[in-house]
Amino acid sequence: MGLMDGKVCIVTGAAQGIGRAYAQTLAEQGAKVVVTDVQDPETTVNIIRQAGGEALGVVADVTDDTSLANLVAETVKAYGKIDVLVNNAALFGGLKMQGFMDIDEEEWDRVMKINIRGSFQAAKAVVPEMRKQGGGKIVNIASGTVFKGTPFLLHYVTSKGAIVAMTRSMARELGDDNICVNALAPGLTESEAVTSNDQWSGPPRDNNVAGRAIKRAEMPEDLVGAMVFLCSKDSDFVTGQTLVVDGGSVMH
């Protein structure tokens, strides 16, 4: 038996990278996983199915209410309910490290739209279904950068600080509905988006690793145990919290 047996989980931004790792692990733990992204999610779906898991792929834009309504409808049509939302979709790997004076308003707005508004809209889309069934779990993705004041990515760090705040307030509003809302805050993780970006090679990566209590690179697999905990019944009395998983770079 898995920790997620019988549960239906939507994972946004799961076509690749960390989102794919979340989706695969939830499926391994017995969940029916809806893999969604603005990109084609079928590779992730096929990986899950080939491993014996159950998954559905739906292309969706978390900043578009019509697209989200279709995602919810397709999920309920296939599996009858929604137990978990993992709000993973975000902009990070492709962002250029630069001083805040050099960030233009268009890029700032794009980061805020996807990283904050997208999580807000996705939560709004699934909560009515969770209320119908008497509860659920929402896991937002923050970042360890929030607690470090990481420079040269002000728009990204600001957006993830907003996720921490949103998680706390949303948890207060949804507590009476038996919906737990928590955040997972990864450190710099060796995802596809990071390893393919030259700006993260050399000193930026090495200095990040050197600042950890556990001095090694963080892999997507390092995050999945905490994710399963926040999605499972083991965290039924945990809400409004942010769990940092970064090898001890941040301690709070």
Backbone bond lengths (Angstrom), bond angles and torsions (degrees), N, CA, C in turn:
res aa  C-N    CA-C-N  psi(-1)  N-CA   C-N-CA  omega(-1)  CA-C   N-CA-C  phi
1 M - - - 1.467 - - 1.526 110.70 -
2 G 1.334 115.72 142.02 1.450 120.72 177.96 1.514 111.39 -103.09
3 L 1.316 115.45 162.01 1.463 120.28 -179.91 1.522 112.87 -67.31
4 M 1.343 117.21 -18.57 1.456 120.72 -176.28 1.524 112.38 -113.67
5 D 1.318 117.81 19.30 1.466 120.91 -179.67 1.520 111.53 -54.41
6 G 1.328 116.59 128.94 1.457 121.91 176.69 1.507 115.32 81.73
7 K 1.315 118.27 -2.91 1.459 121.53 -178.34 1.527 111.35 -91.11
8 V 1.321 115.57 149.46 1.459 122.20 177.23 1.525 107.74 -113.15
9 C 1.330 115.84 121.45 1.466 121.27 -173.51 1.519 111.07 -123.12
10 I 1.312 116.92 130.70 1.466 122.67 170.99 1.521 107.65 -99.60
11 V 1.326 116.56 128.49 1.466 121.29 175.44 1.522 107.88 -120.30
12 T 1.319 117.33 115.82 1.462 121.01 179.38 1.532 109.77 -85.08
13 G 1.326 115.85 155.40 1.465 119.93 -179.77 1.513 112.62 60.64
14 A 1.339 116.69 39.08 1.461 120.85 -171.25 1.520 113.85 -107.75
15 A 1.325 117.92 17.11 1.460 120.00 179.48 1.524 111.94 -72.44
16 Q 1.336 116.67 -19.42 1.460 119.97 -178.41 1.524 108.97 -160.76
17 G 1.322 115.91 179.16 1.448 123.45 169.01 1.513 115.25 59.60
18 I 1.326 115.60 -139.86 1.461 121.88 -175.90 1.526 110.75 -64.26
19 G 1.333 117.03 -38.95 1.460 119.86 178.20 1.508 111.90 -59.27
20 R 1.326 116.85 -39.94 1.465 120.47 176.68 1.536 110.57 -62.66
21 A 1.327 116.86 -41.91 1.459 120.30 179.32 1.529 111.18 -62.77
22 Y 1.341 116.96 -40.81 1.465 119.98 176.15 1.535 110.39 -60.01
23 A 1.335 115.46 -49.15 1.465 120.16 -176.78 1.524 111.08 -61.97
24 Q 1.330 117.53 -44.55 1.462 121.05 -179.87 1.524 111.47 -60.71
25 T 1.317 116.30 -44.40 1.465 119.84 -176.60 1.521 111.86 -69.49
26 L 1.319 117.41 -40.15 1.465 119.85 177.16 1.525 110.37 -61.85
27 A 1.340 115.85 -39.14 1.469 119.48 177.04 1.522 111.02 -66.10
28 E 1.334 117.05 -41.02 1.463 120.78 178.04 1.525 111.36 -61.15
29 Q 1.332 116.12 -28.77 1.457 120.91 179.57 1.527 112.38 -88.19
30 G 1.333 117.03 7.84 1.453 120.86 172.15 1.508 116.69 103.68
31 A 1.331 117.36 0.03 1.473 119.80 -179.04 1.524 111.40 -77.72
32 K 1.318 115.29 151.99 1.457 122.52 164.59 1.524 105.68 -88.37
33 V 1.328 116.46 118.76 1.461 120.53 -169.87 1.520 110.91 -110.25
34 V 1.328 115.66 129.01 1.454 121.70 172.26 1.520 106.75 -98.86
35 V 1.317 114.85 112.34 1.460 122.73 -177.69 1.519 107.99 -93.00
36 T 1.318 116.82 119.21 1.458 119.30 -176.71 1.522 111.30 -132.39
37 D 1.314 115.63 148.16 1.462 122.28 -177.46 1.525 106.83 -169.10
38 V 1.341 116.12 165.19 1.462 118.98 170.94 1.524 109.95 -76.47
39 Q 1.327 116.74 -20.23 1.457 122.22 173.49 1.535 109.07 -90.49
40 D 1.314 115.69 165.86 1.462 121.44 178.18 1.531 109.57 -62.99
41 P 1.337 118.42 120.04 1.462 121.18 -177.15 1.526 114.43 -89.57
42 E 1.323 117.72 4.85 1.468 120.10 -169.61 1.521 114.05 -64.87
43 T 1.329 118.46 -29.58 1.472 118.69 177.78 1.521 110.37 -61.92
44 T 1.318 116.94 -45.38 1.465 120.31 177.58 1.518 110.66 -63.47
45 V 1.317 117.42 -43.06 1.470 121.73 178.46 1.525 110.45 -58.37
46 N 1.326 116.65 -45.08 1.459 120.14 -178.55 1.521 112.33 -66.52
47 I 1.330 117.07 -37.17 1.467 120.63 176.95 1.526 110.16 -60.94
48 I 1.327 116.14 -43.75 1.465 120.81 179.83 1.520 110.87 -65.10
49 R 1.325 116.27 -45.77 1.465 119.66 -178.29 1.527 111.96 -65.56
50 Q 1.326 116.71 -39.35 1.465 120.30 179.24 1.521 112.06 -64.69
51 A 1.327 116.21 -25.19 1.465 120.70 177.74 1.527 111.95 -87.92
52 G 1.338 116.77 2.36 1.456 120.98 178.22 1.512 114.65 94.94
53 G 1.334 117.36 6.80 1.456 120.77 -179.77 1.513 112.11 -91.39
54 E 1.327 115.11 175.60 1.463 121.22 -179.26 1.521 108.91 -116.16
55 A 1.338 115.89 127.33 1.462 119.56 -176.66 1.519 110.91 -150.81
56 L 1.322 114.16 153.05 1.458 123.41 176.69 1.514 107.68 -130.29
57 G 1.330 117.93 135.45 1.453 121.77 177.16 1.517 111.28 -103.79
58 V 1.333 115.92 132.10 1.464 121.43 177.56 1.526 108.22 -136.89
59 V 1.307 116.86 121.50 1.465 120.44 174.46 1.529 107.99 -74.39
60 A 1.326 116.72 126.43 1.472 120.08 -178.47 1.518 110.24 -152.38
61 D 1.312 115.08 147.81 1.460 124.02 176.26 1.518 107.54 -107.16
62 V 1.336 116.94 117.37 1.467 120.21 -175.21 1.520 112.81 -70.43
63 T 1.320 117.82 -9.02 1.467 119.80 177.73 1.520 112.32 -100.08
64 D 1.331 117.10 10.84 1.460 121.68 -178.41 1.526 109.39 -125.69
65 D 1.327 116.72 115.17 1.464 120.69 -175.24 1.525 113.05 -63.27
66 T 1.329 117.42 -35.45 1.460 119.99 178.67 1.530 110.63 -65.35
67 S 1.309 115.69 -42.59 1.460 121.13 177.59 1.526 110.89 -63.03
68 L 1.316 117.08 -41.33 1.460 121.30 179.10 1.526 111.59 -67.58
69 A 1.320 116.73 -38.30 1.465 119.83 177.58 1.521 110.68 -62.02
70 N 1.321 116.48 -38.43 1.460 120.55 176.42 1.524 110.68 -65.92
71 L 1.328 116.95 -40.96 1.468 121.10 177.37 1.524 110.92 -58.12
72 V 1.320 116.44 -47.37 1.469 120.56 179.23 1.523 110.38 -63.20
73 A 1.322 116.47 -44.96 1.468 120.50 -178.83 1.528 111.51 -61.81
74 E 1.324 117.28 -43.51 1.465 121.31 179.60 1.524 111.26 -65.75
75 T 1.325 116.13 -37.76 1.467 120.07 178.51 1.522 111.39 -65.66
76 V 1.325 116.77 -47.33 1.466 121.22 -179.33 1.531 110.37 -66.80
77 K 1.317 116.77 -37.62 1.463 120.30 177.48 1.526 111.23 -61.45
78 A 1.314 116.25 -41.72 1.465 120.45 -176.64 1.520 112.77 -79.06
79 Y 1.346 116.61 -41.08 1.466 119.74 -169.05 1.522 114.95 -124.40
80 G 1.333 118.03 -7.32 1.454 121.23 172.40 1.513 117.06 86.65
81 K 1.322 117.74 -9.49 1.461 119.22 -176.23 1.524 109.86 -167.50
82 I 1.333 116.18 174.73 1.467 123.06 173.26 1.522 107.24 -135.38
83 D 1.314 117.06 116.00 1.467 121.70 179.17 1.515 112.86 -96.31
84 V 1.331 116.27 -33.80 1.471 120.39 -170.64 1.519 109.93 -139.87
85 L 1.336 115.50 138.11 1.460 122.42 167.90 1.516 108.35 -120.37
86 V 1.327 116.80 123.73 1.461 121.92 171.86 1.522 107.01 -105.47
87 N 1.331 115.64 109.41 1.465 122.24 -176.16 1.528 109.74 -85.23
88 N 1.321 116.12 76.02 1.458 120.66 -173.62 1.532 113.96 -95.60
89 A 1.325 118.68 -23.44 1.466 121.05 -175.51 1.530 110.98 -59.70
90 A 1.341 116.06 129.24 1.464 120.21 -178.63 1.520 109.66 -168.77
91 L 1.321 115.50 162.60 1.461 122.35 171.36 1.514 109.27 -96.69
92 F 1.336 117.29 129.41 1.457 121.55 173.52 1.522 112.30 -153.88
93 G 1.352 116.20 -63.93 1.456 120.62 -169.49 1.515 114.75 -56.68
94 G 1.316 117.59 -31.77 1.453 120.49 -177.86 1.513 114.69 -89.38
95 L 1.332 116.86 -1.48 1.464 119.94 -178.78 1.528 110.73 -77.24
96 K 1.321 116.28 141.42 1.458 122.01 178.55 1.525 110.00 -86.51
97 M 1.332 116.60 131.35 1.457 120.31 174.27 1.525 108.32 -71.51
98 Q 1.333 115.69 123.38 1.455 120.60 -179.06 1.513 109.64 -160.85
99 G 1.329 115.96 157.71 1.449 120.84 176.26 1.516 111.46 -61.05
100 F 1.334 116.51 150.51 1.463 118.80 -175.02 1.520 112.01 -64.02
101 M 1.336 117.47 -23.56 1.468 119.65 178.23 1.523 111.86 -67.56
102 D 1.332 116.49 -18.18 1.460 120.39 -178.23 1.527 113.21 -99.63
103 I 1.319 118.16 -3.17 1.464 121.24 178.19 1.527 108.40 -81.66
104 D 1.315 116.44 122.93 1.466 117.53 179.58 1.533 110.67 -85.62
105 E 1.325 114.40 164.24 1.460 120.35 -173.73 1.523 112.25 -64.94
106 E 1.317 116.89 -32.83 1.456 120.14 -179.34 1.529 110.94 -64.47
107 E 1.336 116.32 -44.94 1.470 118.96 178.88 1.525 110.78 -68.13
108 W 1.322 117.35 -39.84 1.471 121.49 176.53 1.525 110.65 -55.73
109 D 1.328 115.54 -49.14 1.466 120.18 -178.32 1.524 111.86 -64.54
110 R 1.320 116.68 -36.61 1.465 120.34 -179.49 1.526 110.64 -65.46
111 V 1.325 116.99 -41.65 1.465 120.87 178.07 1.530 110.50 -65.05
112 M 1.320 117.05 -44.51 1.460 119.84 -179.79 1.534 111.37 -65.51
113 K 1.318 116.39 -38.98 1.463 120.56 -179.05 1.519 111.34 -61.16
114 I 1.322 116.98 -47.72 1.462 119.94 -176.39 1.524 111.50 -80.15
115 N 1.318 117.52 -48.15 1.467 120.73 -171.74 1.519 114.06 -73.64
116 I 1.320 116.95 -34.44 1.472 119.49 -179.04 1.527 111.02 -104.27
117 R 1.321 115.60 -58.49 1.460 118.25 -175.88 1.521 112.01 -62.80
118 G 1.321 117.10 -35.84 1.451 120.03 178.71 1.515 112.41 -61.05
119 S 1.327 116.92 -42.96 1.470 120.26 178.22 1.525 111.35 -66.81
120 F 1.321 116.00 -39.65 1.464 121.78 176.51 1.530 111.10 -61.32
121 Q 1.325 116.30 -46.48 1.464 119.86 -178.16 1.529 111.77 -68.56
122 A 1.316 116.95 -40.02 1.460 119.83 179.52 1.523 110.85 -64.29
123 A 1.329 117.08 -40.12 1.465 120.17 177.04 1.526 110.70 -62.85
124 K 1.328 117.07 -44.59 1.468 120.73 177.69 1.530 111.50 -58.25
125 A 1.317 116.42 -35.12 1.462 120.37 -177.09 1.526 112.75 -70.06
126 V 1.349 117.07 -35.44 1.473 119.14 -174.08 1.527 113.84 -94.40
127 V 1.320 117.27 -23.02 1.469 119.50 -174.17 1.532 113.19 -57.97
128 P 1.335 120.88 -41.30 1.470 118.22 178.55 1.528 113.19 -56.69
129 E 1.331 117.79 -38.99 1.466 120.40 177.61 1.521 111.24 -68.27
130 M 1.318 117.51 -38.56 1.466 120.77 178.07 1.525 110.76 -65.42
131 R 1.319 116.38 -39.44 1.465 119.58 178.25 1.531 111.25 -63.65
132 K 1.321 117.30 -38.62 1.465 121.01 179.12 1.519 111.75 -58.09
133 Q 1.322 116.90 -37.32 1.457 120.67 -174.40 1.522 112.93 -96.81
134 G 1.336 116.24 -1.06 1.462 119.51 174.03 1.504 116.32 90.18
135 G 1.335 117.66 18.16 1.465 118.40 175.59 1.506 113.22 154.72
136 G 1.336 115.51 176.94 1.450 121.37 179.02 1.518 110.83 170.77
137 K 1.321 114.67 -176.52 1.469 122.03 179.64 1.520 109.76 -131.94
138 I 1.331 115.83 132.75 1.454 121.80 170.96 1.516 107.56 -118.96
139 V 1.325 116.18 125.23 1.465 121.04 177.09 1.522 108.05 -116.75
140 N 1.320 115.32 112.23 1.458 121.44 176.23 1.527 109.32 -90.91
141 I 1.321 116.87 152.42 1.461 120.16 -179.69 1.524 109.72 -107.04
142 A 1.317 115.06 112.40 1.458 122.18 176.48 1.533 108.27 -96.33
143 S 1.314 118.07 -144.34 1.467 121.53 179.96 1.515 109.63 -164.23
144 G 1.324 115.87 144.75 1.457 119.96 175.36 1.517 113.02 -62.95
145 T 1.344 117.20 -18.83 1.463 120.06 179.19 1.521 112.86 -60.97
146 V 1.323 115.99 -26.35 1.469 120.67 -179.09 1.523 110.82 -60.64
147 F 1.320 116.50 -37.92 1.459 121.48 -174.06 1.525 112.49 -89.26
148 K 1.329 116.23 -8.16 1.460 121.13 -179.22 1.522 112.87 -105.78
149 G 1.346 116.65 -15.45 1.457 119.34 -174.41 1.513 111.76 65.37
150 T 1.313 116.19 42.19 1.464 121.39 -176.26 1.530 111.08 -57.86
151 P 1.340 117.78 128.82 1.465 120.23 -179.29 1.523 112.80 -85.14
152 F 1.326 115.44 167.57 1.466 125.25 171.56 1.530 114.48 71.35
153 L 1.311 116.26 13.07 1.462 121.89 171.18 1.521 108.38 -145.01
154 L 1.321 115.99 49.26 1.458 120.12 -169.96 1.519 112.59 -58.20
155 H 1.329 117.38 -40.23 1.467 119.12 -178.92 1.523 111.17 -65.59
156 Y 1.318 117.43 -42.49 1.466 121.01 179.45 1.527 111.21 -65.56
157 V 1.334 116.72 -48.68 1.464 120.43 -178.42 1.527 110.69 -62.61
158 T 1.326 116.51 -40.71 1.460 120.94 177.11 1.527 111.19 -61.48
159 S 1.319 116.08 -43.02 1.471 119.25 -179.87 1.525 111.36 -63.14
160 K 1.320 116.95 -37.74 1.462 119.73 -178.70 1.528 111.75 -77.55
161 G 1.328 116.99 -26.46 1.461 119.63 170.83 1.516 110.56 -65.18
162 A 1.323 115.97 -38.19 1.462 120.20 176.54 1.522 111.32 -64.09
163 I 1.337 117.55 -34.29 1.460 120.69 178.17 1.529 110.71 -63.59
164 V 1.328 117.27 -39.69 1.475 120.15 176.92 1.517 109.96 -61.57
165 A 1.323 117.35 -45.98 1.464 121.61 179.75 1.525 111.35 -64.65
166 M 1.330 116.48 -43.22 1.459 120.79 180.00 1.518 110.73 -62.96
167 T 1.317 116.52 -40.31 1.467 120.97 179.12 1.523 110.98 -59.13
168 R 1.303 117.62 -43.96 1.465 121.48 -178.30 1.534 111.28 -65.83
169 S 1.328 116.19 -47.54 1.460 119.29 -178.47 1.522 112.03 -68.48
170 M 1.321 116.77 -40.14 1.459 121.22 179.09 1.530 110.81 -64.27
171 A 1.326 116.26 -37.78 1.462 120.30 177.97 1.525 110.92 -61.66
172 R 1.322 117.89 -40.05 1.474 121.82 177.34 1.521 110.97 -62.64
173 E 1.340 116.15 -43.67 1.461 120.04 -177.07 1.526 112.75 -69.51
174 L 1.321 116.85 -31.39 1.460 120.29 -172.28 1.529 113.91 -102.70
175 G 1.320 117.06 1.54 1.463 119.85 -178.92 1.521 113.09 -59.38
176 D 1.316 117.43 -41.89 1.466 120.51 -179.66 1.520 112.44 -68.63
177 D 1.325 117.23 -15.80 1.465 121.77 176.85 1.525 112.21 -91.86
178 N 1.333 116.19 4.24 1.466 121.18 -178.12 1.528 111.45 61.41
179 I 1.327 115.77 33.30 1.461 121.80 175.45 1.530 107.99 -108.54
180 C 1.322 116.48 116.15 1.459 121.62 178.83 1.522 109.03 -87.96
181 V 1.318 115.94 134.36 1.465 121.49 179.66 1.525 107.93 -125.35
182 N 1.317 116.07 116.42 1.461 121.62 179.75 1.520 109.67 -133.51
183 A 1.324 115.73 168.78 1.466 121.01 177.99 1.517 110.03 -125.97
184 L 1.308 115.12 144.48 1.460 123.09 172.60 1.521 107.08 -110.10
185 A 1.331 116.69 130.00 1.464 121.15 -176.46 1.523 109.99 -118.20
186 P 1.328 117.38 96.88 1.465 119.93 178.32 1.532 112.02 -74.48
187 G 1.331 114.79 157.63 1.453 120.36 164.50 1.519 109.04 -86.21
188 L 1.334 116.67 -171.62 1.460 120.48 177.06 1.525 108.63 -62.12
189 T 1.326 115.65 118.06 1.459 122.02 -172.07 1.521 110.63 -115.38
190 E 1.320 115.84 141.63 1.466 121.74 -177.78 1.531 110.60 -76.83
191 S 1.308 115.10 63.86 1.469 120.97 174.93 1.517 109.35 -84.03
192 E 1.328 116.72 170.97 1.466 120.45 178.71 1.524 111.34 -58.85
193 A 1.318 116.03 -40.37 1.463 120.08 -177.68 1.525 111.89 -65.26
194 V 1.337 116.95 -33.59 1.463 121.06 179.96 1.522 111.29 -78.88
195 T 1.317 117.65 -46.99 1.465 120.36 -176.34 1.529 112.73 -67.38
196 S 1.327 116.74 -22.85 1.459 119.92 178.97 1.526 112.76 -89.30
197 N 1.336 117.14 -0.53 1.458 122.55 -177.38 1.531 109.11 -107.16
198 D 1.328 117.29 112.45 1.465 122.02 -174.86 1.517 113.42 -61.17
199 Q 1.345 117.62 -24.21 1.462 118.68 -177.25 1.529 112.42 -67.32
200 W 1.344 117.09 -17.23 1.457 119.88 179.70 1.524 112.77 -94.52
201 S 1.328 117.79 0.21 1.457 119.98 177.61 1.524 109.45 -85.92
202 G 1.327 115.94 162.13 1.461 119.83 176.33 1.515 113.58 72.80
203 P 1.347 117.66 -139.25 1.472 121.59 -173.20 1.528 116.01 -54.84
204 P 1.347 120.80 -43.18 1.475 117.70 179.93 1.527 112.95 -56.98
205 R 1.319 116.52 -45.52 1.463 120.48 178.86 1.528 110.48 -69.62
206 D 1.333 117.10 -45.73 1.466 120.78 -176.72 1.524 111.37 -63.07
207 N 1.326 117.16 -41.50 1.463 120.45 179.67 1.526 111.03 -66.80
208 N 1.335 116.22 -35.98 1.455 120.07 177.92 1.522 110.45 -63.16
209 V 1.323 116.50 -46.53 1.464 120.83 179.51 1.524 110.51 -64.01
210 A 1.318 117.20 -40.13 1.465 121.21 -177.65 1.524 112.35 -63.85
211 G 1.334 116.66 -26.36 1.458 120.26 -179.52 1.509 114.54 -83.20
212 R 1.318 118.21 0.78 1.467 122.05 -179.25 1.526 111.38 -91.88
213 A 1.311 115.13 151.91 1.462 119.21 171.91 1.533 109.82 -68.26
214 I 1.334 116.49 -37.43 1.465 123.04 175.31 1.523 106.39 -102.15
215 K 1.310 116.67 103.80 1.464 121.35 -166.35 1.523 111.91 -89.91
216 R 1.320 113.96 77.88 1.463 121.17 173.13 1.514 108.83 -152.25
217 A 1.324 115.42 167.50 1.461 120.48 177.10 1.519 110.39 -65.08
218 E 1.326 115.84 143.61 1.465 121.17 175.05 1.521 109.12 -90.04
219 M 1.335 115.65 130.90 1.450 121.96 -179.14 1.531 109.77 -109.62
220 P 1.342 118.04 157.08 1.470 119.16 176.96 1.524 112.98 -52.38
221 E 1.319 117.05 -34.31 1.466 121.25 -179.08 1.530 112.59 -64.26
222 D 1.342 117.20 -21.13 1.460 120.09 178.77 1.527 112.40 -71.77
223 L 1.318 117.10 -16.85 1.463 121.54 -175.30 1.523 113.62 -95.55
224 V 1.324 117.26 -18.09 1.459 118.87 -166.82 1.529 113.42 -73.10
225 G 1.311 117.82 -30.37 1.468 119.10 178.33 1.517 111.80 -63.89
226 A 1.335 115.97 -44.40 1.462 120.41 177.52 1.521 110.89 -65.21
227 M 1.335 116.23 -37.38 1.463 119.85 177.94 1.526 111.09 -62.23
228 V 1.324 117.33 -47.48 1.465 120.35 179.98 1.525 110.23 -60.77
229 F 1.323 117.23 -41.42 1.465 120.34 177.78 1.524 111.13 -56.95
230 L 1.327 117.25 -47.35 1.469 120.84 -177.18 1.521 112.55 -70.42
231 C 1.327 117.32 -20.74 1.467 121.20 179.64 1.524 112.92 -93.03
232 S 1.313 117.75 -17.05 1.465 121.82 -171.16 1.519 111.99 -97.45
233 K 1.326 115.74 175.38 1.465 121.72 178.54 1.517 111.98 -66.61
234 D 1.329 117.09 -16.87 1.467 119.98 179.21 1.519 112.21 -62.90
235 S 1.325 117.56 -19.98 1.468 121.02 179.93 1.526 112.07 -110.61
236 D 1.328 117.13 26.93 1.470 120.02 -176.27 1.528 113.78 -64.58
237 F 1.336 118.28 -18.23 1.466 120.49 178.61 1.530 110.81 -113.68
238 V 1.317 115.25 24.71 1.466 121.88 178.42 1.520 107.96 -119.13
239 T 1.321 117.74 121.81 1.467 120.55 176.79 1.524 109.99 -154.48
240 G 1.324 115.22 151.13 1.462 121.23 -179.74 1.516 114.50 77.00
241 Q 1.323 117.38 11.95 1.456 121.43 -174.12 1.524 111.91 -103.27
242 T 1.331 114.98 155.74 1.464 121.62 172.84 1.510 108.73 -120.88
243 L 1.317 116.05 117.86 1.461 122.70 -178.21 1.526 108.68 -101.39
244 V 1.336 116.55 115.37 1.458 121.62 179.46 1.524 109.08 -88.35
245 V 1.326 116.03 128.40 1.463 121.98 177.74 1.522 106.78 -125.00
246 D 1.334 116.21 95.79 1.467 119.36 -174.48 1.531 112.91 -149.70
247 G 1.327 117.15 20.50 1.459 119.45 178.93 1.509 114.27 73.78
248 G 1.323 117.06 16.79 1.465 120.78 176.65 1.521 114.17 86.48
249 S 1.329 117.58 25.40 1.460 119.86 172.19 1.519 109.99 -73.96
250 V 1.335 115.40 -40.62 1.469 122.49 175.52 1.517 108.36 -109.06
251 M 1.319 116.70 134.09 1.457 121.26 173.96 1.515 107.83 -131.84
252 H 1.335 116.86 115.58 1.467 120.13 -174.82 1.523 110.55 -143.10
